[in-house]
Amino acid sequence: MSYHILVVDDEKNIRRTLEMVLTGEGYRVSAVATAEEGLALLEREEIDLAVLDVKLPGLSGLEALKRIRERRPEDPQLPVLMISGHATIKEAVEAVQLGAADFFEKPIDRDRVLISIRNSLEKWRLRREVLSLRARVEPQLEMIGTSEPMKRLFEEIRKVAPTKGRVLITGESGTGKELIARAIHRLSPRAEGPFVKVNCAAIPGELIESELFGYERGAFTGAQGRKRGQFELADGGTLFLDEIGDMSPSAQAKVLRALQSGEITRVGGESALSVDVRILAATNRALDEEVKAGRFREDLYFRLAVVPIHSPPLREHPEDIPLLVDTLVERFCDENGFRRKTVEPAVIEAMMRYHWPGNVRELKNVVERMVILSESTIRLSDLPDEVRGATPVAVPASGFRPGVPLRLFREQAEKAFLLDALVYYEWNISRAAQALGIERTNLHKKMRSYGITRDGRSGSGSPTVPPAAED
């Protein structure tokens, strides 16, 4: 990786010397004479370390350091080295208090400066790795479970992670699609590389291309400098395209070309750049239906869905709720400095009856609220009304019958439940799907699977539980 270093010094000879020495060490260097120019460059370019003179015409180096910390609160540890020919002890102390990584007096000792720069960049790199690792590891607390659906999911992740295959992760909102993507990255040979997430639904259509591929200076109004896109930032690692079903047609075409050629071109640029990126994509839409409707490119769909993985909704594995609640209660108690709280069994029972339209994300929010507002014990009264008042899911009455496997009984129960919902809503598919907490396309698939039709109510495709034998 070639680090980009900013040098700000009003002495021309100092600038030239530092630029020559640092360039000789393989660094990319931008050298300017004033703090104002340096701050402007920080806004336009990706800078990894800054060297500032304390005494500058106009804005001083110390004032520039203050503004750097104010303007970049998301990255307060950007390494900044201060230099001065006649600084006071007070100024040196102030620089350190403001977060300067080191302080040098002129004339500059070449070897000492290079050692300080290498050490500062290494600390900066390690800090970023720690933050990245924390971002990958901490959310895994929510991706737990011992149910069969979760076991299948973990096995699929284990199999696909070490490969180069592109993965399309499907599932409803809140089921943990990003957690799956991060787990695949963490278990892959690219684990040491970057994991870059792009939420395609959160970026306006007119900006998605510049966000993905970057842009050159002057490519459009407001493009005052060159910017690297997410494909470049993910080079050597994984690019996670979340909610890819919301991507504009023009961006789809460019992503397809990038997948085919392994090259990208910045907006306003002419030369192609090679990138080594593994693509993981996710959507809560039925992309096959989007393809049929002409809203998503079929060729891109097949490129992305080499390995499809489905993230199951929480209502399909409610047996994991007690473990999830226990883990989350412990986590939120620790975060808030509370003593560990107990949970009444009635709370778990009510939570297992609820259909959780927001899935694990909704469960997490409910648990956090209960931990904060409850006393030492979380009681039924601490649950939100909609969860506390959930009615038990009705299933066909039945006792055990020899020769009837659990799978067959489950299918019969689901079929009866779907049929009741459709009849209740007078076969309005959209309303029934909303009440069931599933996608409309998913309900259509289940109806076809069980042979449920409005005319015949249910066809031969539905599973049948044999009647009990009479004595």
N, C-alpha and C positions, 0 to 999 in steps of 0.2 A: 504493500500500500504506500502510495506517495503522499506524504502529509503536506498540507498547504499552510505555510507560515506567513503571517503578516508582520512587516517591520515598519515601525513609525518613528522616524528621527529626522530632525530638520537639518542635520549635518550631512551634506551630500557624500562625503568620503566614508562616513560611518555606514550609510545606507548601502553604498557600493560594496564595501568590505563585507558586511553581513550577507548581502545578496550573493556575492561570489563564494564565500565560505559555505553557506547553507546549500546553495545549488550544487556545489561540488560534493556535498554529502548526500545528494539525491532528493533533497526537499524541493517542493515547488514554492517559490517566493514571490510575494507582492510587496513592494517597498514604496512608501509614500512619505511626504514631508510634514503633514499636519494631522492632528487628531481627528479633525473633521473629515478628512479624506479616509482615514482609517475606519472610522465608524460607518461611513457610507459603504465602504468595501465589505464590512462585516454584514451589512444588510443584503448585499448582492451575492456574495460568494460564500462557499463552505470553507470556513477557516478552522484549522485544528489547533493553532497556537499563535499567540500575539507577543511581539517584543515592542515595548513602548518606552520612549524617552520621557523622563519626568518633566523636563523643561521644554516646552514647545511653544511656538508662536500661536496666539489665540488660545484655544482650549488646552489646558495642561494635560500631561499624561495621567496624573492622578484623577482628574475630573473625567477623563476618557475611561479609566478603569471603573469608576463609579457607574458611568452610563452603560458600560458593557454588562455589568452585573444587573442593572435595572432592566435593560432591553432584552436580556437573555436569561430570564429567571428559570426557564426549563433546562438550562445547561449552566448552572452557576460555577461549574468546575472547569470551564474553558481555561486552559493554562495561559497565564499572562506573566511575562518576565519584564521587569522594570530595569532601565539603565539610566545613569546620570553622571555628568561630569563634576557636579558640585552640589549634590543633594545633602540636606541636613539629616540628622538622626531622626528627627520628628517625621520627615517625609518618608524615610525608609520604614519606620514603624507603621505609619498610616497605610503605606502600600501593602504591607503584610496583613494588616487588619482588614483591608479591602479584598484580600484573597489572592495577592500576587504570589506566584509560585517561587520566585527568586528575585534577588536584587543585585545589580552589578554596578560598579563604578568604572568610569572611563579612565585610562584606556582599557579596553575590553580584553580579557584573557581568552583567546580563541578556544583553547581546550576546555576551560571551565564552562564557557557558554555552551559548547556542544554537548558536554556531559549533562548539564542542567536541562537542555532541550530534550535530549534522549530520555532522561529520567521523568521529566514532566509529561512527555507524550506517552510513555509506558504506563504511568499512573492513570492518565486520562483513558487510555485503552482498557486497562484493567477495570476502571470504574464503570465504563460502558458495558463491559462484559458482565460485571456483577449485576448491573441494573437489568440487562437483557436476560440473564439467568433467573433473576428474581421474578421478572415478568413471565417467564416460561414456567417456573416451578410453582409459584404461589397459587395461580389459578387451578392447578391440578387437584387441589383439595376438593373442588366441585365435581371433578370427573371421576367419581368413585361409584362402586356398585358391585354386587355379587350376583345379581339376577342374570338369567340366561341372555336377555338382550344386551346387557353390558358386557358379559363375557364374550359374546360374539363380536361386539364392537372392538374390544381390546385385542382379540385375536386378529381381526382384520388390520388393525393399526400395526401390530407386530409384524405381520407378513409384508405389508406394503412399504413400511418405513425404510428398510434398507435398499429398496430398489430405486430405479430412476423414473418409475411410472408416474404420470400425472394423475391426480386424484380429484374427483368432483364429490364434494361433501354436501349431501342434501339433508333437509330436516327443517322443522318449524323453528321460529324465532325462540331463542332462549334455551335451546337443547344442547348448546356447547359446541357448535361447529368450529369456532376458533380454537377451542381447547384441543379438538381432534387434530387440527392443522399443526398446532404447536407441538403436540405429542409426536406426530409424524416427523417433523423437523428435528426434534430433540433426539429421536432414535435413528436418525439417518446419518450417512457419512458426512452430511453437510452441517452437522450440529455445531461445529465451531464457526461456521459462517453466519451471516446476518439472517434474521427472520424479519421480513418487511411485510406489514399488513396494509392493504389499500381497501377502504370501504367504498365500493363503487356507487352505492346509493347515497352516500353523504357528499359526494363531489359533483358540482353542477356539470351537466353534459358538455358545456363549452370548455371546461377546464380539465376534464379527465385525461385528455391526450397529453397535455403539458405536464400533468402530475405523474403520469406513467412513464413518459419518455423524456421529460425535461425539455428545456428550450434554450435557444441561443439569444444573445443580446439583440434587442430590436426585433424579435420574432413577432411581437404584437405590442400594443399600447401597454406600457407598464413593465415590459420586459427589459429592465435596466442592466441586467447582467446575465451571465450564463448560469443555468441551474440544472443539476443532475436530477433525472427522474427516478422513480421507484425501481425500475428495471436495473438501472446502474447501481443504485444503493444496495440491491439484493444480489449483486454479482458474487458468485461463489457460494450463495446460500439459497434461501427459499423465498419466493414471492407469493403471498397469500392474497388472492383476489376475492374478497368477501362481497356477497350480494352481486355476483357477476351478472345475474339476470337483469340488472338495472343499467348495464353498460350500453352506451349509445352505439348505433350501427357502425359509425366511422371508427370508433375506438375498437370495436370488435374486429374490424378488418385489420387494423394495425397490430393488435395482439396476435391474430392468426399469423400474420407475416413474421412476427418476432418468434413465434413457436416453430414455424417452418424453417427459418433461416438461422436463428440464433443471433440475429442482429437487430439493432434498433437505430432509429434516426431521430435526433432531437427536433422539436418543432422549430422551424426556421433554419434547420441545419441541412447540409448537403452530404456529408460523409457518414457512412454507416459505422456503428460501434458494435463490436462483438460482446455478448454477455453470456455468462454461464449461470443460468437460473433454473431452478425447479419450480414449476407452477403448481400450486394447490388452489382450487377454487371452491366456493361455497355459495349456496343459494337456498332460499326458502320457497322458491317457485318451482313448478314442474317444468323444467327446461324443455322436455320433449313436447309439451303442449305449446310452449313459446315458439319452438321451431316450427310446428305445424301452423301456428298463427302468423308466421313470417316476422316475428319480433326478435328472433335470435338465430344466428347463422348456424346452419346444420353442420358445416365443415368444422367450425370452431367447437361446437358441442361435442363432436366425436373426438376431436383432439384433446379436449379437457377431460372427458369421461372415460379415460382409459381404464381407470379403476374407480367405480362408484362406491361410496360408503354412505350409509344412511345413519343419521343420528336419531335414535328413537325418542319419541315424546315421553315425558315423565309418566303419563297415565298408562303407558304400556309396561312400565316396570315399577309400580308403586311399592313393591317389596323392598326397594332401595331407599325409600323415604326415611325410615328410622335411622339408618346409617348416615345419610346425608344430614339430617337434622342434628344428630349427635356431633358430627364433625364441625358443622357450621356454628353450633352453639359454643363449642369450645373455642373456635377461631374468633368469634365476635366478643366473647368474654375476655380473651387475651388482648384483643385490640383496644378494648375500652377500659382495661384495668379492673374488670369485675372478677369477683370470685366465681368459680364455676357454678352455673345454675343447673338445677334439675328440671326435667320436663315431665309433666303428668302424663300417664298412659293415654288418657282421654284426648289429649292434644294430638298425639301421634295417630290415634284412631280417626279423628276428624280429618287430619291432613291426608290420610290414606284414602278417605272417601272422596275428597275434592278432586276435580278433573284437571287442575293446573293448566289453564290455557297459555300461561306465560312460561310454563315448564320450569327448569331448574333455576332460571334467572328470577322468576317470580317467587319460587320457594326461598331462594337466598334473601330476597328483599323482606319477605314475611318473617323469616327467622331473625334477621338483623333488627327489625322493628320490635319483635317480641323481647329480644335480649335487652334492648335499650329501655323499654317501657315497663318490663315486668319486675317483680320483686325477686327474692332468692329462688322461687319456684315459678316456672312458666306454666300458667293454668289455662284452662279452656277459655276463660274470659279474656285472655290476652290475644287470642286469635282474631283476625279480621272477621267481620260478620259473614262475608261470603264464604269463607273457609269453614267457620264454625257451624254454619247452617247447611253445609253440604249434605245431601241425602245419600244414603247408601246406593251403590250401583246395583240395580236389579238384574238377577240372572235367573234362567229357568230353574225351577225347583227340581232337584234331583238328588238321589243318593248314589253311593258307589254301585256300579254294576260291573260284574266280571266281563272282561273283553272290551271295555270302553276305555281307551287311553285318555290321559289328561288333555293332550293336544286336541282330540276330537271334541271333548266337552267344551274346551275354551272356544273353539271355532263356532260351535252351536250357540254358545252364550253370546258371542259377539254378533252373530247373524241375527239372533232374536232381538238384541238391543238395537241394532241398526234399523231393523224392520219397524220396531216400535216408534223410533224417532221419526222415520219417514212417514208413517201413518199419522203420528201426532201433528206433524207440520204439513199434512196433506200433500206429501210428495214434492214439497218445495226443497230441492236439493241444497240450495245455498243456505236457507235457514236451518235446515237439519245439520249441515256440516258445521255451521257456526255454533249451534247448540252443543254439538259433539266435541267441538274444539279441534277439528281437523280441517285440512284443505279440501275444497270442493272436488278437486281432481282425485284426491285420495279416497274420498267417499265413493266416487264413480268406480274406481278400481276395486274397492271392496265389494261393491254391488255386483260387478261382473264376476269377481272371484266366487261369490256365494250364489250366483244365479238369481239375484233379487231383481225383479222387474215390477213395474207398476201394474201391468195387466195380470201377470201371473203371481204377483207378490213374491214368490220364490220358486226358482227352477231346480233342475236336477243337479246343478253344480254345488248345492249347499250340503254341508256335512249333516249327517243324521245320527242322533244317539239312539241306539236300539231300545225298544220298550223293555221294561222290567219283566222278567219271566213270572208268570202266575203260578201259584202253588197248585 
